[in-house]
Amino acid sequence: MAADLPKVDTAAAIAAIRDARPPVTDRFTYLTIIEANLSPEVLPALNEILQDAELTQEIGWDLVFNLVNLPGSEACLETIARLGNPREVILKVLETLELLDAGIPQWDDEDAPATPAVIPREKRFITLLGMLAILHHRIKTKYPSRFLAQTLQTVFRNYTPTQEATAAVMNLVHNLSGRRRPALPSRKSSINVANPDQDGDASKNAPDPEADSRDEKEDPSEAAMQQKLLLSFATCVLETYTNMNDMAWAARLFEFYNPERLVPGKRTLMASFREDQELLERDGVVGRLVVC
């Protein structure tokens, strides 16, 4: 029975990942030790270890998939985004996005918790997009649009048109476009997703270790190219969202221009979109997408 399974010794696990740090072991052995001892309880200690920028550049990218499937791993993943090799970490984040539907944590039988936590797909999607915003700001190259194009294609392939996922996409667009986030509608919004690029401390970002001094200055045409990519991406997201979330625009326009056709005492669609919180949120999301 699950209740009879032995529990992981947290103190021993923390000691193992602290004591085995390179040069005590090589990189591959150390990654194996981390994976064997990974649990929510050791994450604070792991995050302390990852503050070593040199170590995180070596191993950070290889921890992304396992960490994103572990509850409470957001701080570790933000550290990896800020200190890991940005080019390698971006590739791993995009690979992990493609595997979201298969991203269920695996447990050894003897270590399996009685009720293993599975992080919802949407939450993992939001966390990975938060990493991408940080990583793109760190890459110094002559043609950053080449990285951006791959990112936007992958994000769009794995986007589901929920309000929270769409809010995360909008955060990504605004963070990467360099434009200030537009004011939210006056009504209070219940949508609140993590945005570590905006809310975190960018001074903690490590430099791009693979940047060539000759390529650190962007090509003059890059700014316009990146804006075109982001605009095209936002337009596709807007189309997908409105296709999957009924906005009733035609019916609302009909009510507005033909008030004499309204049935007395029957709630109109215009009233529903003013008073129903879910419908209010739909209008708010679309309004923010339009101004991206």
Buried (B, 14 or more C-beta within 10 A) or exposed (E): EEEEBEEBEBEEBBBBBBEBBBEEBEEEEBBEBBEEBBBEBBBEBBBEBBEBBEBBBBBBBBBBBBBBBBBBBBBBBBBBBBBBBBBBBBBBBBEBBEBBEEBEBEEEEEEBEEEEEEBEBBBBBBBBBBBBBBBBBBBBBEBBBEBBBEBBEBBBEBBBBBBBBBBBBBBBBBBBBEEEBEEEBEEEBEBEBBBBBBEBEEEEBBEBBBBEEEEEEBEEEBBEBBBEBBEEBBEEBBEBBBEEBEBBEEEBEBBEEEEEEEEEEEEBBBBBBEEEEEBBBBBBBBEBBEEB
